[in-house]
Each structure stands twice: as structure tokens, then as C-alpha cells.
Amino acid sequence: MTQRLREDTVRDLAIRYGVAANAVAFAATADEAGRIAESIGREVAIKLVADNVVHKSKAGGVLLAVAPEQARERTAQMLAAQQAAGAQIRGVTVEAMVDTGIEAVVGGLDADGFGPVVMFGHGGVDIETLDDVVFALAPIDENDARQMIARTRLGQVIAKRFPDRLNDVVDMLLAVGGWVRTSPQRGRHRSRFQPRRRHRRPHRRRRCPCDRTRRDGLPQPSASRSGQQFRSTPARDLSDVDRRHRRFG
């Protein structure tokens, strides 16, 4: 199985790109997880890191509101249970608990036939059940982000109950799939998701029959200035050309 990037690596990369995310640390053992929790000094969330486990919460790989003094023991119990279930364990992530609120999902993927797209909608463990997500081709601007939010039921709830947080969601969408400044020195903008370039064939002018005839060396009829009368080439000249074609054809 292909080894995926660890969650702490992805989280750190997202923070570097301007995504507002909670800092997370990786622990390979239960003892290390305990030391990290003690250094945080408050309740933590501990999540399993295993290549063959995608939905960690459904598999029992998420521990919430764990006190620092209990982190080592509870992590060891979780790792033992996951190993017995056949999980390919790499360790756990430890992060400080945040205040509860509405869960939203913001993501991006490279969809076949469409290229880079951005996703927004209702997140959490019930994301498949609620089926409240929308997609848009990247890159997006602020107007696109607001339209995406308005197309979801979650977006309507945020606009009604938490209007002061609406701009935070817009900033998140733009950080993932919008136009951003990548080089202050160069002073230009580009998207984090690069749209696929469409390569077109060079334009080729269609040749009319007269062009083809000229290319083959056949004499051309000459037209009068009025374009109404034509003067044909004598037959003896055509026969000479025809003999040359038979010779080289």
C-alpha cells in the first residue's frame, strides 16, 4: 500500500500556505504522546496515524478531551486495539483541544476530466450522510468562494448564525484554491492549483484546389479584373506538365 503523508506534515504545509489550522505534533509511541500532552498542558486530541485507516473516528482511532496525565495510558490502549485489528500503525498525532462549533470541510483534489477542484461543505463524521458539499474548478476568487458557501445548507447556517465568521470561511477557501502571491520579489500571482494547460495544434490554413494545383506545378487559370471571364491554359502546355508528373510520380 502506498504510504501517505502524515497528518502533521500535511497540517504544517497547510499552515505555511496560509490555512488557519491548529498546530499538531507527531508521536511514534505512547510515551512520546504523553510527553507532548504534558508540554501542551491542557486537554488534547489524539488521533491514529495508519496508512490503511481512512476514517479514524469510525475505526476507534480518535481520542478527544484527554487529560495530559492520562494521555500515555489511553494512547497505549488505543494502539494495542488498533494493532489487533490489523492497522498499519505509524504513530499518533497530538494537538490541543479547540472550542466546539460547526464542522466544515474544505479540500481540494485533482478530478479526472476536470483538473484541480475545490470542495466545501458540512464536515465531520456525518459528511457522507448529510451530503452537503459543493465543488468548483480552481482557481477561484472571492466571488466564487461566496457562491460556493451560499449553495450549501451549512453556508446558510453560517450566514444566519455566525455572520462574523463568514469571511474566515472565504479566506480558507481562497487559501486552498484561490489566487495567491507566491513570490513577493516577482510580484505576480498564481494559483496553488494550477489549471491544466490546453495544448492546441498550430493553425493550418486550408488549401483550396488552386493552391494544391499550384504546388503540383500545374499552370493556373488567369482571371480578368472583373472576375467574370477566365482564360484557360492551352492543352499543349498541360500535356507537357502531365508528362513531367508521369516521369517523377
C-alpha positions as CSV (number, residue, x, y, z in Angstrom):
1,M,0.0,0.0,0.0
2,T,1.2,3.5,-0.9
3,Q,2.4,5.4,2.2
4,R,0.6,8.6,2.6
5,L,1.9,11.8,4.1
6,R,1.5,12.1,7.8
7,E,-1.2,14.4,9.1
8,D,1.3,16.6,10.9
9,T,3.2,17.0,7.7
10,V,0.1,18.0,5.8
11,R,-1.1,20.3,8.6
12,D,2.3,22.1,8.7
13,L,2.2,22.5,4.9
14,A,-1.4,23.9,5.1
15,I,-0.3,26.4,7.7
16,R,2.6,27.6,5.6
17,Y,0.1,28.2,2.8
18,G,-2.0,30.5,5.0
19,V,-4.6,28.0,6.1
20,A,-5.8,28.6,9.6
21,A,-5.2,25.3,11.3
22,N,-4.4,24.0,14.8
23,A,-0.8,23.0,15.3
24,V,-0.2,19.3,15.6
25,A,2.7,17.1,16.7
26,F,3.5,13.5,15.8
27,A,4.3,10.8,18.3
28,A,5.6,7.4,17.3
29,T,4.9,5.8,20.8
30,A,2.5,6.2,23.7
31,D,5.3,7.5,25.9
32,E,6.1,10.3,23.4
33,A,2.4,11.1,23.1
34,G,2.3,11.5,26.9
35,R,5.3,13.9,26.9
36,I,3.8,16.0,24.2
37,A,0.4,16.2,26.0
38,E,2.2,17.3,29.2
39,S,4.1,20.0,27.3
40,I,0.7,21.4,25.9
41,G,-0.6,21.5,29.5
42,R,-4.3,21.2,28.6
43,E,-6.8,18.6,27.2
44,V,-5.6,17.2,23.9
45,A,-7.0,15.2,20.9
46,I,-5.1,12.1,20.0
47,K,-5.6,10.6,16.5
48,L,-4.3,7.4,15.0
49,V,-1.8,7.6,12.0
50,A,-2.1,4.4,10.0
51,D,-1.9,4.0,6.2
52,N,-4.8,1.6,5.9
53,V,-7.2,3.5,8.2
54,V,-9.0,6.4,6.5
55,H,-12.0,7.1,8.7
56,K,-10.1,7.2,12.1
57,S,-13.1,8.1,14.2
58,K,-15.3,5.3,12.9
59,A,-12.4,2.8,13.5
60,G,-11.9,4.0,17.1
61,G,-8.7,5.8,16.3
62,V,-9.6,9.2,17.8
63,L,-9.4,10.2,21.5
64,L,-10.9,13.5,22.5
65,A,-10.6,15.7,25.6
66,V,-7.8,13.6,27.0
67,A,-6.1,15.0,30.1
68,P,-2.3,15.3,29.9
69,E,-1.8,12.8,32.8
70,Q,-4.0,10.2,31.0
71,A,-2.5,10.6,27.5
72,R,0.2,7.9,27.8
73,E,-2.1,5.2,29.1
74,R,-5.0,5.9,26.8
75,T,-2.7,6.1,23.8
76,A,-1.2,2.7,24.6
77,Q,-4.6,1.1,24.9
78,M,-5.7,2.6,21.6
79,L,-2.6,1.4,19.8
80,A,-2.9,-2.1,21.1
81,A,-6.5,-2.3,20.0
82,Q,-5.7,-0.9,16.5
83,Q,-2.8,-3.3,16.1
84,A,-5.0,-6.2,17.0
85,A,-7.5,-5.0,14.3
86,G,-4.8,-5.1,11.6
87,A,-4.0,-1.4,11.4
88,Q,-0.6,-0.5,9.9
89,I,0.3,1.8,12.7
90,R,2.8,4.6,12.2
91,G,2.0,6.5,15.4
92,V,-0.4,9.2,16.6
93,T,-0.9,12.9,16.4
94,V,-1.4,15.1,19.4
95,E,-3.0,18.5,19.4
96,A,-4.7,20.8,21.8
97,M,-8.5,20.7,22.0
98,V,-10.4,23.6,20.5
99,D,-13.8,25.0,21.3
100,T,-16.7,23.1,19.9
101,G,-18.6,24.5,16.9
102,I,-19.9,23.7,13.5
103,E,-17.7,21.4,11.5
104,A,-17.0,22.4,7.9
105,V,-14.8,20.6,5.3
106,V,-12.6,22.5,2.8
107,G,-10.5,20.5,0.5
108,G,-9.1,20.1,-3.0
109,L,-8.4,17.3,-5.4
110,D,-7.4,16.6,-9.0
111,A,-10.5,15.2,-10.6
112,D,-10.3,13.2,-13.8
113,G,-11.6,15.2,-16.7
114,F,-11.8,18.4,-14.8
115,G,-8.4,19.0,-13.2
116,P,-8.0,20.8,-9.9
117,V,-11.2,21.4,-8.0
118,V,-12.1,22.9,-4.6
119,M,-14.6,21.4,-2.2
120,F,-16.7,23.0,0.6
121,G,-19.5,21.7,2.8
122,H,-20.6,20.1,6.0
123,G,-17.7,18.1,7.6
124,G,-17.3,15.8,10.5
125,V,-18.1,12.1,10.8
126,D,-21.5,12.6,9.2
127,I,-20.2,14.1,5.9
128,E,-21.4,11.2,3.8
129,T,-24.8,11.1,5.5
130,L,-25.5,14.8,5.3
131,D,-24.3,15.1,1.6
132,D,-24.0,18.8,1.8
133,V,-20.8,19.6,-0.2
134,V,-20.2,21.6,-3.4
135,F,-17.3,21.7,-5.9
136,A,-15.8,24.4,-8.1
137,L,-13.0,24.5,-10.6
138,A,-9.8,26.0,-9.3
139,P,-8.6,28.7,-9.1
140,I,-11.4,30.6,-7.5
141,D,-11.8,34.2,-6.5
142,E,-13.7,35.8,-3.6
143,N,-17.0,35.9,-5.5
144,D,-16.7,32.2,-6.4
145,A,-16.0,31.3,-2.8
146,R,-19.0,33.2,-1.5
147,Q,-21.2,31.5,-4.1
148,M,-19.9,28.1,-3.0
149,I,-20.8,28.8,0.6
150,A,-24.3,30.1,-0.3
151,R,-25.0,26.9,-2.3
152,T,-24.8,24.7,0.9
153,R,-27.1,24.4,3.8
154,L,-24.1,24.8,6.1
155,G,-23.3,28.1,4.4
156,Q,-26.8,29.4,5.0
157,V,-26.5,28.5,8.7
158,I,-23.1,30.3,9.0
159,A,-24.5,33.4,7.3
160,K,-27.5,33.5,9.6
161,R,-26.0,32.4,13.0
162,F,-22.3,33.3,12.6
163,P,-22.1,36.2,10.1
164,D,-18.9,37.4,11.6
165,R,-17.2,34.2,10.7
166,L,-18.2,34.1,7.1
167,N,-15.1,36.0,5.9
168,D,-13.0,33.4,7.7
169,V,-14.5,30.7,5.6
170,V,-13.9,32.7,2.5
171,D,-10.3,33.2,3.4
172,M,-9.9,29.4,4.0
173,L,-11.3,28.6,0.5
174,L,-9.0,31.2,-1.1
175,A,-6.0,29.8,0.8
176,V,-6.8,26.3,-0.6
177,G,-7.8,27.0,-4.2
178,G,-7.6,30.7,-4.9
179,W,-5.2,33.2,-6.4
180,V,-2.3,33.9,-4.1
181,R,1.0,35.7,-4.1
182,T,3.8,33.1,-4.4
183,S,6.8,35.4,-4.7
184,P,6.9,38.9,-3.2
185,Q,10.1,39.5,-5.2
186,R,8.5,38.7,-8.5
187,G,5.3,40.4,-7.6
188,R,2.9,38.2,-9.5
189,H,0.0,35.9,-8.6
190,R,-0.7,32.4,-9.4
191,S,-3.0,29.6,-8.1
192,R,-2.0,26.9,-5.7
193,F,-3.8,24.6,-8.0
194,Q,-2.5,25.0,-11.5
195,P,-5.2,24.6,-14.1
196,R,-4.4,22.2,-16.8
197,R,-3.0,23.8,-19.9
198,R,-4.8,23.0,-23.1
199,H,-2.3,22.5,-25.9
200,R,-3.7,23.4,-29.3
201,R,-2.4,22.3,-32.6
202,P,-0.9,25.1,-34.7
203,H,-3.4,26.6,-37.0
204,R,-3.0,25.3,-40.6
205,R,-4.6,27.2,-43.4
206,R,-6.7,25.0,-45.6
207,R,-5.6,24.9,-49.1
208,C,-8.0,25.5,-51.8
209,P,-7.8,23.4,-55.0
210,C,-6.0,26.2,-56.8
211,D,-3.2,26.1,-54.1
212,R,-2.9,22.3,-54.5
213,T,-2.6,22.7,-58.2
214,R,0.0,25.4,-57.9
215,R,2.0,23.2,-55.5
216,D,1.9,20.4,-58.0
217,G,3.3,22.6,-60.7
218,L,0.2,22.8,-62.9
219,P,-0.5,26.2,-64.6
220,Q,-3.2,28.3,-63.2
221,P,-6.1,29.9,-65.0
222,S,-5.9,33.7,-65.0
223,A,-8.9,35.7,-64.2
224,S,-9.8,39.1,-65.6
225,R,-10.0,42.1,-63.3
226,S,-13.8,41.9,-63.3
227,G,-13.7,38.3,-62.2
228,Q,-16.3,37.3,-64.8
229,Q,-14.1,35.8,-67.5
230,F,-11.4,33.2,-67.4
231,R,-8.7,32.3,-69.9
232,S,-7.8,28.7,-70.0
233,T,-4.2,27.4,-70.5
234,P,-3.6,25.8,-73.9
235,A,-3.9,22.0,-74.0
236,R,-0.3,21.6,-75.3
237,D,1.0,23.2,-72.1
238,L,-1.0,20.8,-69.9
239,S,0.3,17.8,-71.8
240,D,3.9,18.8,-71.1
241,V,3.2,19.1,-67.4
242,D,1.4,15.8,-67.4
243,R,4.4,14.1,-68.9
244,R,6.6,15.6,-66.2
245,H,4.3,14.2,-63.5
246,R,4.4,10.7,-65.0
247,R,8.2,10.9,-65.1
248,F,8.6,11.9,-61.4
249,G,5.4,10.4,-60.0
